[in-house]
Amino acid sequence: MTTSLIRIAAALLIGPDGRTLLVRKRGTLAFMQPGGKIEAHEQPVQALVRELEEELGLTIDPARARYLGPFSAPAANEPGFTVQAEVFLLTIDTPVSPAAEIEEVRWIDPAGDSDLVLAPLTGEVILPFYRATHLVTC
């Protein structure tokens, strides 16, 4: 059986207080990293810039996005699909507002346990990687 891939660019956004921003799409339960699908003509960082602007009204300098690598996990909202994410670390100190398909945003402590429902990519891959590599500021 062939697993279908969804290619995305995603951000591990860290605020001035060390918390990370997660988003929940309209009509879904799981919180995840902001970002979205990479269009055929885009580089991952270009897709990230576009998606953060569309979803959160956030304008970022692509040169400040630190590439963390490729990560994959079962898709939270598309059964039978795997999300393959190019993940970037960004520190921000500007307010964000949910837009486009984003219904809710939450800032969480990336070093702690959350009571939120997390997408597999976020809860099982990205946050554990972030903790294990000591990127979390204490």
N, C-alpha and C positions, 0 to 999 in steps of 0.2 A: 504494500500500500504506500503510495506517495503522499507525503505531507506537503500541503501547500504553505508557502512562505509569504509573510507580509513584511516587506522591508520598510523600516522606519528610522527616523532620527529622533533621539530622545535626549532630554536634558536632566541632569541632576543639578537642580537649582538650589543654591545655598544662600540663605539670607545672612545679614550681619550678625544675627544671634546664633548662627550655626544650624538652624532648622532648615529642612528641605521642603520644597513645595511639591505637593501632589495634586492631581486634578481628577475629577470624575466627570465622564461624559454624560450628557442628557440621556435618561432612560436606562442607565446602567448602575451597578452597585459598587464595582471595584475602583479604587483609587490607583493612579499610576503616574509615572513621569509625564510631564508635558512633552509634546512633540507630535509627530505624525508621519504619514507615508511619504516616501521619497519618490518624487516624480522622475520619469525616465530621463529628463534633461538636466537633473539636478545632482550636485554633489551633496553628500549628507549634511554638511554644515550649512549649505544654502537652504536645504529643506528645513533645517532646524530654525534658522532665522525667520523664514516664512511662517512656519507653524507657530512659533512663539508670538509673533505679531498678530496672527489671526486669532489664536486661542486666548491670549492673555493681554494683548495690547502692549507687549514688551518688545522694545527695540534693543537688539544686542549687537555688539561688535563681534563679528565672527572670529577675529584674531584673538579674542579673549576666551574663546571656547576651547577648553583643554580636552583633547580626545582621550577617552578612557578605554575605548576598544569596542569590539563587537560582542554582543550578548544575545542569547536567545532563550525562549521559554514558550510554553503553550500560550496561545492568545487568550486573553480574558473574555473577550466578547464575540469571538468567532470560533465555535467548536470545530475541531479538526485542523485548525491552522496553527502554525508556529510563527511567533513574532521574532524577526531577526533585527535587532536594534544596533545602530551605531550611536554610542552614548558619549555625551560631552558633559564636562563639569563646568559650571558657570557660577560665579558669585555675583549676586545682585543686591542692590539696596534701593530699588524703586518699587512702588506699589504695583500690584497686578490686579486685574479684574477679569472674571470669567466672560468669555465671548464665544462666538461661533457655536460649536457643539458642546462646549464646556458648561456644565451646570453648577459645579462647586469646586472651590480650591481650598486646600488645607495645608497649613504649615505643621510639620511634625518633627520630632527629634529623631534624626536618622540613627542615633546610637541606642534608642530605646525601643520598647515594644509599643505598637500602636493598636488601638482598639478598632481601627478601620479595616474594612475588607480591602485587601491589596491584590492587585493583579499579580499573577505568578512572576512576571518579569521583575516587578518591583520588590515583592516580598521575599521571593526565593533566590533572586540573582543579584539585582543591582544594590539593594541595601546591604545584604551580607558582604558583597564585594567591597563596598564603601567602608564598612566597619573593619573588615579584615585587613585592608590596606592602610589603615590608620589615617585615612583622609579626614576623618571626623575630628573637628577641632574641639578640644576639651577645655 
